[in-house]
Amino acid sequence: MSIVNILLCSLILLICVTEGQGQGQWNFGNPLGPWIVCDIACRANRTACRATCLWHWGPCSKECGGGTQSPVETRTMGACGTCDKPSGPRACNTQCCAVSCRWGSWSGWARCSRNCGGGTQTRSRGYSRHASCGGSSCAGPSSQSRSCNTDCCPVHCSLGSWGRYGSCSRNCGGGIQIRAKSVATHSSCGGSGCSGLSTQPQTCNTQCCPRHCQWSSWTEFNSCSVSCGSGNQSRSRSVVVSALCGGSSCTGDTSDTRVCNTDCCPVHCSWGSWGRYGSCSQHCGGGIQTRSRSVAVRSSCGGSGCSGSSTQSQTCNTQCCPVHCSWGSWGRYGSCSQHCGGGIQTRSRSVAVRSSCGGSGCSGSSTQSQTCNSQCCPVHCSWESWGRYGSCSRNCGGGTQTRFRSVAVRSSCGGSGCSGSSTQSQRCNSQCCPVHCSWGSWGRYGSCSRNCGGGTQTRSRSVAVRSSCGGSGCTGSSTQPQTCNTQCCPVNCQWSSWTEFNSCSVSCGGGTQSRSRSVAVSTFRGGNSCAGDPRDTRVCNTLPCPIHCTWENWTQWDECNVTCGGGIQERKRQVAIEAMHGGIGCSGFTSESRSCNDICCPVACEWDVWASWGECSKSCGAGSHERRRNVLVEESCGGETCAGNATQVQLCNDVCCPLDCKWTEWTGWDRCSTTCGGGTQSRKREVATQAFCQGLPCTGATNETRKCSLNCCPVDCVMSEWSEWGSCSATCGTHGYKTRTRNITRESQCGGQTCSNELVQTSTCNRECLNGGNVTTTECFCKAGWAGTCCETDVKECQANLHNCDVHADCINTFGGFHCICKEGYTGDGITCLNINECNASTTCHTKATCTDNQGSYTCTCDDGYTGDGQSCNDTDECSAAQNDCDISATCQNTEGSYTCTCNAGYTGNGTSCQNLNECDFDMNDCDQNADCVDRPGSFTCICIDGYSGNGTVCTDINECKASPSPCHSKATCTNTDGRYQCYCNDGFMGDGTNCTGKLKS
């Protein structure tokens, strides 16, 4: 631009500013925008210029990262002016905001580069956010490394070869010499130690040293082989030190024997075995039998004699002898079981001799009965139970009913008659007669429950006559409803509730969503309409849409930070597009690392100091012990190895070891010195190894002796001669015996010959039966009437029931027999006894009595209609003694030996059975037509019905209206009729006549 133009523009600007200050018409616009060229024409038309708007840009919404600003008007445009103010906002401060770098978390440490001897391991971290727009960078490295597995690597121990054996520790008797091997490689850093021995001993100069034999002292003599009869006892000695390796042997015997206990031995007496028992002295009832024994060995040399008896007895045949049963005489008859009407009386007999020991029992009964007191017993009259009551004479208002009873047992044989009446009456149906309920008239309907839409109104009624005395109640309800005001009511319009807003039309950047409602209740019958719209809309999701983060590509790997031992190298990347408006951020790190140069670095081996010497391998006889050292630092990765051994060995405890003395095994036992009666035998042993170098000497004897052949020598048995025969055991019978005995004077011993078992001999004697009995080899057979072992006892046939007498005969015992005699009332020879029928002969019975034959006697019984003992009989008055069967409603008349029965008036029947005659049913009464006929046993009764009075045969009407008090209500009128009356409520009252209320009749 030329200088002229510049000056010209400056002049024009000055003029515009001057004019504008006077008129207020300048506009600088946006401070950041260009100056507005002033219209020179404004000087000519100031009114139009004054009408131009003035404006400027407002503040920006953000300081960075892109905001917006809107135009702000400071003067409005005139009617004819112009305005260049923009219509909307514009972007501002679009430069990016500063973002500082941020590290992510460290990763885990990587695996160590070596297992032992020292390695390295690394970890890394990446950017969780990169610096941008001038933000500060992240401080610190993106990776870290550290040393690891610094422990030395284990070296295992190994041994070298064996050396030569050293010199022997002894010249003879066995010594020790040792060889050793050293450690070729010592263990270190936890390596395993050397296994196996580092020293090895062996025996040498094992030839024995010469030793002379030595005896021990003699032992004491042992106990004698026998306590008497001459025995042996011995003593012994043994070699304490045996000759060995050319040493001199011991001379002499190992045992010494002498005789002992030469006195004779005592022999004690002993019995032989018992012999068998002899025969019994009795066949039954208890006898005696005996056995005996003799001395088997007699005492000698001070031995004790035999104790106890040479004989022994026991009871035998203890079973009792048979005894037969026999009856005693009959006793008197006892008292009669009844005082009258025929009873029983009994007599009895008891057993005189009871059967025992298999004897026969008594035959026949122990009791005997007969009839007694056969005269009739007095029977007293008794009533049957009352019958049921008959029907009532009236259904209500009070009537009568009757019940009856009849004679159950009529009196006889002088018994008392029945007391009381045979009829019984009671009142019935005394309840009042029923009155039925009746309703009054309905009242008017009440007001309606609703003005519209249908309501209800009700009317009611009350009871005019109430039920009483069981009358039926009123049926139906006391109220009656009906519908009213059934015309429809007006209904106003009603909206339903709003629905939920539907989903937005877009997910971001601003959209719309809406909701709706509908008419729930429509207007009806002039109701109000619904106000408002059925739909509603609003703006939604106005936030800007998100932008997601993206990465640039990775850079190349950096160089490794070390040359050996394991290092780290790294590569990087940056964010290409940052996440905005809620977009997803970039995942992962901005840097990445990895291990490199993993080869190990060389390390030289180093020894630790020597340890102390260990324990000796032996306590004596030359052992060895060693000491060790460990590798302090193991060689690795080509470093130098350790020089020298890890183990050193040297000898120790080379003094000789003590050796204890040892015996050889015992030899077998020598042959016994005797074959029986007790001898001795011995055995030997020697020292196998002598004690050496202060070892323990051998203890005990070299010889050992024991007893043998202890079995006794055989001795034969010797017996005495037989003794004289003893006395006989019985004076008679078949069981007498006598015995003789012999003894053993010396028992057999030790397998010698034994004696015979027969030490007792038995023989029979005095075999004889008394009273003519026959003797056999086993028993006496006695004649009839005799018993016992020797037939010496008389048999009591009567007492023992061993007779054949008739049951109606008496048995009389005689010496050696019995005699039978028939009892009174029987005839015969006693063996057979027959009954005598006294009724066929002359008796003492009365002419009005009957004779009855009994076994051994007879009985007189008075005929029916007579009383007495049978020998004297009198006529019985059955009517006065109540011994008849006439009905209670009949009359009894006595006759000779009998009686007659006639029914009383009002009854019918045969006299023994009389039934009541019902005069009411058969029109056999004179009751009035207004009376009830009530039948009674033997008669009838007339009772006037309600409403009538009289004696029943004549009944007249009762005027109840004249009674006091009146049966009707005070507001009612009483009207008398034939046999009854009626009550009517007066005008103006309502009711049943007995009850009248003041409510007017409708």
Beta strands, then each sheet from edge to edge (+ up, - down):
strand 1: 54-57
strand 2: 67-69
strand 3: 71-75
strand 4: 90-92
strand 5: 102-103
strand 6: 119-124
strand 7: 127-129
strand 8: 143-148
strand 9: 158-159
strand 10: 175-180
strand 11: 183-185
strand 12: 199-204
strand 13: 214-215
strand 14: 231-236
strand 15: 239-241
strand 16: 255-260
strand 17: 270-271
strand 18: 287-292
strand 19: 295-297
strand 20: 311-316
strand 21: 326-327
strand 22: 343-348
strand 23: 351-353
strand 24: 367-372
strand 25: 382-383
strand 26: 399-404
strand 27: 407-409
strand 28: 423-428
strand 29: 438-439
strand 30: 455-460
strand 31: 463-465
strand 32: 479-484
strand 33: 494-495
strand 34: 511-516
strand 35: 519-521
strand 36: 535-540
strand 37: 550-551
strand 38: 567-572
strand 39: 575-577
strand 40: 591-596
strand 41: 606-607
strand 42: 623-628
strand 43: 631-633
strand 44: 647-652
strand 45: 662-663
strand 46: 679-684
strand 47: 687-689
strand 48: 703-708
strand 49: 718-719
strand 50: 737-741
strand 51: 744-746
strand 52: 760-764
strand 53: 774-775
strand 54: 780-781
strand 55: 786-787
strand 56: 793-794
strand 57: 809-814
strand 58: 817-822
strand 59: 826-828
strand 60: 833-835
strand 61: 849-854
strand 62: 857-862
strand 63: 866-868
strand 64: 873-875
strand 65: 890-895
strand 66: 898-903
strand 67: 907-909
strand 68: 914-916
strand 69: 931-936
strand 70: 939-944
strand 71: 948-950
strand 72: 955-957
strand 73: 972-977
strand 74: 980-985
strand 75: 990-991
strand 76: 996-997
sheet 1: 1+ 3-
sheet 2: 2+ 4-
sheet 3: 5+ 7-
sheet 4: 6+ 8-
sheet 5: 9+ 11-
sheet 6: 10+ 12-
sheet 7: 13+ 15-
sheet 8: 14+ 16-
sheet 9: 17+ 19-
sheet 10: 18+ 20-
sheet 11: 21+ 23-
sheet 12: 22+ 24-
sheet 13: 25+ 27-
sheet 14: 26+ 28-
sheet 15: 29+ 31-
sheet 16: 30+ 32-
sheet 17: 33+ 35-
sheet 18: 34+ 36-
sheet 19: 37+ 39-
sheet 20: 38+ 40-
sheet 21: 41+ 43-
sheet 22: 42+ 44-
sheet 23: 45+ 47-
sheet 24: 46+ 48-
sheet 25: 49+ 51-
sheet 26: 50+ 52-
sheet 27: 53+ 54-
sheet 28: 55+ 56-
sheet 29: 57+ 58-
sheet 30: 59+ 60-
sheet 31: 61+ 62-
sheet 32: 63+ 64-
sheet 33: 65+ 66-
sheet 34: 67+ 68-
sheet 35: 69+ 70-
sheet 36: 71+ 72-
sheet 37: 73+ 74-
sheet 38: 75+ 76-
end
